[in-house]
Amino acid sequence: MQTVTVSDKGQVVIPVQIRRRLGIAPGCQLSFSLEGQVIRVEMKRQVVPSHVQDGFGMLVCKLPGKRRLADFDVSKAMRDHADDRA
């Protein structure tokens, strides 16, 4: 059994061995219940890891013609918008 320290905000760090064994990752939801003087923690929902390529094809540009990365330059769009306001 490992001992951890509770922070001022009531936070604790779950030891890495336990996180790995149970598959606890950022975004997982845990359920807490009190049984006498014992705190019981159960994993409520496990997050399935995703990859950048899983989002391929989600955004579609319906304008005709070939698109370049420069067409989606946010800083250029902001400069152009600022010029329009001046």
C-alpha positions in Angstrom: 0.0 0.0 0.0 1.3 3.4 -1.0 0.7 6.7 0.9 -0.1 9.9 -0.9 -0.6 13.4 0.3 -3.8 15.4 -0.2 -3.2 18.9 -1.6 -4.9 22.1 -0.4 -7.5 21.6 -3.1 -8.3 18.1 -2.0 -6.4 16.5 -4.9 -4.3 13.3 -4.8 -2.0 11.6 -7.3 -3.0 8.0 -8.1 0.2 6.0 -8.1 1.4 5.2 -11.6 1.4 1.4 -11.0 -2.3 1.6 -10.2 -3.1 3.9 -13.1 -1.3 1.6 -15.6 -2.9 -1.6 -14.2 -6.5 -0.1 -14.4 -5.9 1.9 -17.6 -6.7 5.2 -15.9 -5.8 8.0 -18.2 -6.6 11.7 -18.5 -10.3 12.1 -19.1 -11.3 8.9 -17.3 -14.2 9.4 -14.9 -13.9 7.9 -11.4 -16.8 7.3 -9.0 -16.3 7.9 -5.2 -18.3 6.4 -2.4 -17.9 6.3 1.4 -18.2 3.0 3.2 -17.8 3.7 6.9 -14.2 5.1 7.2 -13.2 3.7 3.7 -13.3 5.7 0.5 -14.1 3.4 -2.5 -13.1 4.5 -6.0 -14.4 2.9 -9.1 -13.7 3.7 -12.7 -17.0 4.9 -14.1 -16.0 5.5 -17.7 -12.7 4.8 -19.5 -11.6 7.0 -22.3 -10.6 5.3 -25.6 -7.3 6.9 -26.8 -7.6 8.6 -30.2 -5.2 9.5 -32.9 -4.9 12.6 -35.1 -5.5 10.5 -38.2 -8.9 9.4 -36.8 -10.2 12.9 -37.6 -9.1 12.7 -41.3 -12.0 13.7 -43.6 -14.2 15.3 -40.8 -13.7 18.8 -42.3 -14.7 19.2 -45.9 -14.3 22.3 -48.0 -17.1 22.5 -50.6 -15.5 25.3 -52.5 -14.3 24.3 -55.9 -10.6 24.1 -56.7 -7.5 22.9 -55.0 -6.8 24.1 -51.5 -3.4 24.9 -50.0 -2.3 25.2 -46.4 -1.8 28.9 -46.9 -5.5 29.2 -47.6 -6.0 28.3 -43.9 -3.5 30.7 -42.4 -5.1 32.1 -39.3 -2.6 34.9 -38.7 -3.1 36.1 -42.3 -6.9 36.1 -41.9 -6.5 38.1 -38.7 -4.2 40.7 -40.4 -6.6 40.9 -43.4 -9.6 41.4 -41.0 -7.6 44.1 -39.1 -6.9 45.9 -42.4 -10.6 45.8 -43.3 -11.5 47.5 -40.0 -8.9 50.2 -40.4 
